Amino acid sequence: MAAVSVHIVLVHGACHGAWSWYKLKPLLEAAGCRVTALDLAASGIDRRSLQELRTLDEYSQPLLELMASLPVTEKVVLVGHSLGGMNIALAMEMYPHKVAVAVFLAAFMPNYTHAPSYVLDQYNERTSAEAWLDTEFLPYGSPEENLTSMLFGPNFTSSKLYQLCPPQDLELAKILLRPSSLFLEDLSKRSRFTKEGFGSVKKVYAVCEEDKGIPLDFQHWQIAENGVDEVKVLENIDHMAMLSKPHDVCQCILEIANVYA
């Protein structure tokens, strides 16, 4: 497929970094796309510590700075993986005219009718404490701030996120994962996204059928709850789609770019 010459921005999920796109980025570039894979704050090789972050805006700062730097006439394809769906939602809200289409890849997808925390609250309600296995949730900051860090444990990582990935990628994750947060305290108080901002951007949800991190039924619930312009289905792919089946994900994103960008 001949790809349109388009700028694709890849936004990683919780505890991960730009490194998680290392297979997909060169595939998209080989197809003629310009690709930016960035580290969010306190992620990957970003020098900040989670202890410095209080809000989704602070966590999203590298993405928001990139969006602000784009020429007024440039529209990007935003791809958010997992918790990265919340980061791209914020960018969509603030810079809707700079986004050609937003791709939610096995991602959390908010809406503009509920508080930004709603989709994460629903996920937590439907997920038992046992399902998190050895994931560590720890308080940080002052007690009054009610902040919680999150770090995926080896068992959760191998059985819920990377179960179809090559063992080398699982080992890479065990070395590189860093503490993150769902920023629920901030998101529960944050003003809703708007129809004019977030709601005005075209959205495509890429369903990963073997995802055990954000299970298939929850992916479908989000689509039904929030509505999207298109649904793509990726078969035999786990939560870390860009690592387990990078060629399939590349093809999916190129198809989306050719339609919307």
C-alpha positions in Angstrom: 0.0 0.0 0.0 1.3 3.5 -0.9 1.1 5.5 2.3 0.3 9.1 2.4 3.2 11.3 3.5 1.9 11.8 7.0 3.3 12.6 10.5 2.4 9.8 12.9 2.9 10.4 16.7 3.1 7.3 18.8 2.2 7.6 22.5 3.1 4.8 24.8 1.2 3.3 27.7 1.7 3.3 31.5 5.1 2.2 32.8 6.5 2.1 29.2 8.3 4.5 27.0 9.1 5.4 23.4 11.2 2.2 23.4 8.0 0.1 23.1 7.5 1.3 19.5 11.0 0.2 18.4 9.6 -2.4 15.9 6.8 -0.4 14.6 8.5 3.0 14.0 10.9 1.8 11.3 8.1 -0.1 9.5 6.0 3.1 9.3 9.1 5.1 8.2 9.8 2.5 5.5 6.3 3.1 4.2 7.1 6.8 3.8 5.7 8.2 7.0 7.3 10.7 9.4 7.2 9.1 12.8 7.6 10.6 16.3 7.8 8.2 19.3 8.2 10.3 22.4 8.7 9.6 26.1 6.1 11.1 28.3 7.3 12.7 31.6 9.0 10.3 34.0 8.9 7.6 31.3 11.5 5.9 29.2 14.7 8.0 29.3 12.9 11.1 30.4 14.9 12.4 33.4 12.0 13.4 35.6 10.7 11.2 38.4 7.1 10.3 39.0 7.5 12.1 42.3 7.5 15.3 40.4 4.2 14.7 38.7 0.7 15.4 40.0 -1.5 15.7 36.9 -2.2 14.2 33.5 -1.2 17.5 32.0 2.3 17.3 33.7 2.6 13.7 32.6 1.6 14.6 29.0 4.0 17.7 28.8 6.3 16.2 26.1 3.3 15.4 23.9 1.6 18.8 24.5 4.9 20.6 23.7 5.2 18.7 20.5 1.6 19.6 19.5 2.2 23.2 20.3 5.3 23.2 18.1 3.6 21.9 15.0 2.8 24.4 12.2 -0.8 25.6 12.2 -1.3 23.8 8.9 0.0 20.4 10.0 -2.3 17.6 11.0 -0.9 14.5 12.7 -2.1 11.0 13.2 -2.1 10.4 17.0 -1.8 6.8 18.1 -2.3 6.2 21.8 -1.6 2.8 23.3 -3.2 1.6 26.6 -3.2 4.6 29.1 -1.8 6.6 26.2 -5.4 7.0 25.1 -5.8 9.5 27.9 -2.8 11.4 26.8 -3.9 11.7 23.2 -7.4 12.7 24.4 -5.8 15.6 26.2 -3.9 16.6 23.0 -7.1 16.3 21.0 -8.9 18.6 23.4 -6.2 21.2 23.3 -5.2 21.0 19.7 -8.2 19.5 17.7 -7.3 21.3 14.5 -3.9 19.7 14.5 -5.2 16.1 14.6 -6.3 14.4 11.4 -7.4 11.2 13.3 -6.8 9.7 16.7 -6.1 5.9 16.9 -6.9 4.2 20.2 -4.8 1.0 20.1 -6.1 -1.3 22.9 -6.4 2.0 24.7 -8.5 3.7 27.4 -10.8 6.1 25.6 -12.7 8.8 27.5 -15.7 10.8 26.3 -17.1 14.3 26.8 -20.2 13.3 28.7 -18.5 12.1 31.9 -15.5 13.2 34.0 -12.2 12.2 32.4 -11.7 9.6 35.2 -14.9 7.8 34.3 -13.4 5.2 31.9 -10.6 4.4 34.4 -13.1 4.2 37.2 -15.2 1.8 35.2 -12.2 -0.4 34.4 -11.2 -0.5 38.1 -14.7 -1.4 39.1 -14.7 -4.3 36.7 -11.2 -5.5 37.5 -10.7 -7.5 40.7 -7.8 -6.8 43.0 -6.5 -10.4 42.2 -6.4 -9.6 38.5 -3.6 -7.1 39.0 -1.4 -10.0 40.3 1.9 -8.6 41.4 1.4 -5.0 40.2 2.6 -2.6 42.9 0.4 0.3 43.9 2.1 2.6 46.3 1.3 6.1 47.7 3.6 9.0 46.8 3.7 12.7 47.6 2.1 13.9 50.8 -0.8 11.9 52.4 -3.3 14.8 51.7 -2.6 14.5 47.9 -3.9 10.9 47.7 -1.5 10.0 44.9 -0.8 6.5 43.9 2.0 5.1 41.7 1.7 1.9 39.7 4.4 -0.5 38.5 3.5 -3.7 36.6 5.0 -6.8 38.2 6.8 -9.6 36.2 3.8 -12.0 36.5 1.3 -9.4 35.4 3.6 -8.2 32.6 4.1 -11.8 31.2 0.6 -13.1 31.6 -1.6 -10.0 30.9 0.4 -7.8 28.6 3.1 -9.8 26.8 1.8 -13.3 26.6 2.1 -13.5 22.8 5.3 -11.5 22.5 8.7 -12.9 21.8 10.5 -13.6 25.1 13.2 -11.0 24.3 10.6 -8.3 24.4 9.3 -9.4 27.8 12.9 -9.3 29.1 13.3 -5.8 27.7 10.1 -4.7 29.5 11.3 -6.2 32.8 14.4 -4.1 32.6 12.9 -0.9 31.3 9.5 -0.5 33.0 9.2 2.5 35.3 6.6 3.5 37.9 3.6 5.4 36.5 0.2 6.5 37.6 -3.4 6.6 36.5 -3.7 10.1 37.9 -7.2 9.3 39.1 -7.1 12.1 41.8 -6.4 14.7 39.1 -8.8 13.2 36.5 -11.7 13.0 38.9 -11.5 16.8 39.4 -10.6 17.8 35.9 -13.2 19.5 33.7 -14.8 17.3 31.1 -13.4 17.1 27.6 -15.6 19.0 25.2 -17.6 18.2 22.0 -15.8 21.1 20.3 -12.4 19.9 21.3 -11.9 16.2 21.9 -15.3 15.4 20.4 -14.6 17.0 17.1 -11.6 14.8 16.2 -12.1 11.6 14.1 -11.5 8.5 16.2 -10.6 4.9 15.2 -10.5 2.1 17.8 -8.1 -0.7 17.1 -9.3 -3.8 19.0 -6.8 -6.3 20.1 -8.6 -9.6 20.4 -6.2 -11.4 22.7 -5.7 -8.5 25.0 -5.8 -9.6 28.7 -4.7 -6.2 30.0 -7.7 -4.3 28.7 -10.0 -7.2 27.9 -12.0 -7.6 24.8 -15.3 -7.0 26.5 -14.0 -3.7 28.0 -12.7 -2.6 24.6 -16.1 -3.2 23.1 -17.9 -1.5 26.0 -15.8 1.7 25.4 -16.6 1.7 21.7 -20.4 1.3 22.5 -20.2 3.9 25.2 -18.2 6.5 23.4 -18.8 6.0 19.7 -16.0 6.0 17.1 -15.8 6.7 13.4 -14.4 3.3 12.6 -13.4 0.0 14.4 -10.4 -2.0 13.3 -10.0 -5.6 14.6 -6.5 -7.1 15.1 -6.6 -10.9 15.5 -4.2 -13.0 17.5 -2.7 -9.9 19.1 -2.1 -9.3 22.8 -2.0 -6.0 24.6 1.5 -5.1 23.4 0.3 -5.2 19.8 3.2 -3.2 18.4 5.6 -5.9 19.7 3.6 -9.1 19.2 2.5 -8.3 15.6 4.2 -5.1 14.4 3.5 -5.7 10.7 -0.2 -6.1 11.4 -0.3 -2.9 13.4 1.7 -1.1 10.7 -0.8 -2.1 8.1 -3.7 -1.1 10.3 -2.2 2.4 10.9 -1.4 2.9 7.2 -4.9 2.0 6.2 -6.3 4.5 8.7 -3.8 7.2 7.6 -4.8 6.7 3.9 -8.5 7.3 4.8 -8.3 10.1 7.3 -5.0 12.0 6.9 
